[in-house]
Amino acid sequence: MESAASLLFMHGWATDSSVWDGSAKEIAGGRVYHALDLPGHGGVENWDSETLDPAGREIARVTNAAPKSNGTDTGSIIGIGWSLGGMALLSAAAKDPGLFKGLVLVSTGASFVTRPGFEFGTPRARVRMMVEGMRKSAEETLKGFYPLNFTTEEAKSAEAKDFISRYAPPGPVLCTEPGSGRPPGCYPTFDYTEITNALAALGAIDLRAEAKALKVPTLIIHGTEDLVCPIEAGRALHELLEKSTHSTMTRFTGAGHAPFITERDRFNRTVIDFIKTLER
């Protein structure tokens, strides 16, 4: 049996690492794990371009010390990413093929927007409208966005209500104590200018070529009723990955964009079972 891998959890757009609070510890099962905040979402780096490079820098910051594959072994990290976080992991794995032992991509597509030959995303015009909306009023734009993570039935749950309440502008607040390295006080952790850059990046990114070339075993989890990233996008990603690596797709019937929140027990079991296959 191979030694246990460390786990890296990545959240989605306009959220933070706390989305994994109900899953990370149970899935890790005693393994070392990191739940990373993306730039502009509480992370150390700045999301200063309309690309995935800022997310890549944040990932590199915590993975540079990790053992790498020597060409015959797999990497030492299992990446678990939701939506934008899944795209960031896919990009990082393509750039550093020896880093990851496996990937779990949740509600993730190779492209967030529709393109020639790819009809399963959000229309580009809609993303441009959201970017403009964020620049004019992040509060109003996000008020319309956060409920889209859930189906009408899911939105009635306490978990969905807590999610929407936590991220309503100004978003999460960090309170620091004297000696923490920051002036003591309470500060919003979200930078909406940077979060808007991340949204613009979602409108520009096309990872289809990277997916075709990926050599990392991958589990795709997708809700059949996802309104943010339709399940057809997950299916298309699965088909791309199958060209170069072992890819498994698990569909959560009736689930929306955040199955790890609305169907936590099943989600955790599914990921744990996948990790076991990587460590045999």
N, C-alpha and C positions, 0 to 999 in steps of 0.2 A: 504493500500500500504506500502511495506517495505521501509525503509530508503535507500537512494542512496548509492551504493557501490563505493569504490575507484577503480581505474583502474591501472593495471600494464602492460606496453608494453615492450616486449622483442624482440630484433632484431635477425637476423641470423648470420651465420658464416662470418667472415671477413668483417663485416659492423659495423654500430654503431646505436645509438638511433635516429639519424637524419632521418633514413628511415621512421620514423613515423611522421615527421613534417607536412605532408599533411593530416594526419588522426587523430592524437591523440586528438587535441583540439576539433574538430568537434564531434568525437565519445564521448568524455567525457561530452560534453554538460553542463559544469559547475561543474561537479564532480571533486574531487581531482584525479590527475593522476600522475604517474611516468613513464618516458621513460628511462629505465635502460640500462647502458652500461655494457656488459659482461666483465669479466676479460680478460686482454690482448687486449681488443677492446676499451679501454678508461675507464674501470671500476676501482674501488678502489682495489678489490682483485686481486690476481695473479692466472693465469691458470697454476698451477704448477703440474698437474697430468693429466693422460689420462683418466679422468672420468668426470662426471658432477658435482662432489663435489664443484669445484670452482664456478660454476654458482649458485649452491645452496647456497653457502655462500653469494654471491652478492644479491640474492633474499632475504635471511634472514636479511641482513643488513637493508633493507628498509621495511620489513614486520613484524619485531618482535614486533612492537608496535600496530599492527592491532588487532582488536577484533577477537577472535576465536569462532568457533562453540562450543556450550556446549553439542552437541550430538543430540539436537532437532532442532536447527537452522542451517542455512548455514553460511559460513564464510562471511567476509566483503569485499573481493577483487575479482574483475574479472580480470583474467589474459588473455592477448592477446599476443600470441607468434608466431613468424615466424620461421619455419624451426628449426634450432638449438635452438632458443629461445622457440619454442613450446615444444621441447623435455625437455628443462630445466624446464618449467612450469609443464609438465606432471609428471616429477620426483619429483618436489617439492610438488605437490598436493598429490602424493602417500605417501610421507614421513610425511606430515602434513595435514591429511584429513580435519581438521576443519578450514583451512585457506581460502579456495576459495569458493566463491559463484557460480562461473561459469568459464569456460575456452573457449577461441577461439583459435583454433590451425590451423594455416595457413601454407599450404604446408609442413605438418609435417607427419612423419611416426613413428611407434613404434620402428623401426630400420632403420638406414640409409643404411645399407649394406644387401646384401643377406645372408641368413642363412638357415640351414635345416628347412624346413617347412615355409620358408618366402622367396619368390623368387622375391619380388617387389622392391628391393633396388639396390644400386650401387654395382657392384662386389667388393669384398674386395681387390682384387689385384689392382684395379684402385685407391682405397683410399690409399693403401700403396704407390703406385707410386706418388700420389699427395703429401703425407707426405714427401717422399724423394725429390720431386721437390721443396717443400717449403724450405727444409733445404739447397738445393743447390742454388736456385734462387726464392725467393718469388715473385719477380717482374714478371718473365716469367710465373710462375705457375698461379698467379692471373690474369695476362693478358688473359690467356685462360679460366679462370673460370668465371669472371664477366659477359661476354656476355651470358653465359648459363642460366642466370636468365631470359632471355627474348626470345620470339620467334623471328624469322627473321623479321616479320612485326613489332612487338613491339620494336625491337631494333632501328627502324627508328625514334621513338618518342623522343621528347626533354627530357622527364622524364628519359628514359633509358640512353640516352647519358649523362645526368647530373649525374646519379647514377654511371656509369662506370668511369666518369671523377673524381668524388669525391674520389672514393676508390682506384684509381690507385696509386701504391706505390710512395711515402712513406705513403699514406693514409691521413686521416684528420690531420690537424695541430691545436693545441691549443695555443693561445697567452695569456699570463698572465700579469697582471699589478702588480706594487708594492703593497704589503699588501694583496695579494691573498693567501698567505701561501706557494707559490712556487717562486723560483727565477724568476724575470721578463724575458720574452722572448717568443719565439715561439718554440713549441716542437711537434713532431709527437705523436699522441695518440696511435698508434698501436704498439704492441710488437709482431713481427712476430714469435719469438720463442714460445710465449704463444699461439698465434693463431694457430701455428702448433700443439701444444698440444691439442687444442680444436678440430682440424681436426682428430687427432689420436683418441680422445675420441669418435667422431662420428663413427669411425670404430669399436669401442668396445661396444657401448651401445646397450642393448636390453631391451626395456621397455614393451614388450608384457604382462608379468605378471602384471606389474603395471597398464596397461590399462584395463586388465580384472577385476581388483579389484576396479577401480576408482568409486567414488560415486558422482562425481561433474557433473552437467549438462554441456554439451560440444557442441559447434558448430565447425564443421570442414569445412574449406574453401580450395578448391584446384582447380588449373587450369588444364584443360584437356590436355594441351600441355606442362606440366612441365617436363623439361629435367634434373632437379637436383634431385627431389623427385617425381617419377612418380605417377600419380593419383591413380594407383592401390594400392600404399602404404597408401594413405589417405583413400581409401575405406576399406582396411584391418583394419586400425586403427578404423574406424567407426564401423565395425562389432565387433571388440573386445570390444569397449566401450559399445555397445548396450547390452552386456551380464550383465552389472552391473549398468548402469546409462542411463539417457536420452541423446542420441546423435543425432544431426542433421547434415547432410552433404549438403553443397551447392557447386555445380560445376560451375566454371567459364569457359564456353565453349570458346576454342581458346586461353585461357590465359596461360602464362608460370608460372615461379616460384614465381613471385612477383605481384600478382593481386592487392594488395593494392597500388601499384605504377601505374600500367598500366590501371586499372579500378577503380580508387580511389572513384568516386562517388557511384558506385554500391557497392563497398566493404564497405564504410562507412555506407550506408543505411542498408546493411545486418547485420552488427555488432550492429548498434543502435537498430534495431528491435529485435535482440536476447537479448540484455540487457534489453529491456522493458519487455520481458517475464519473466526475472529473478526477476524483481522488482514489479510485480503485487501483 
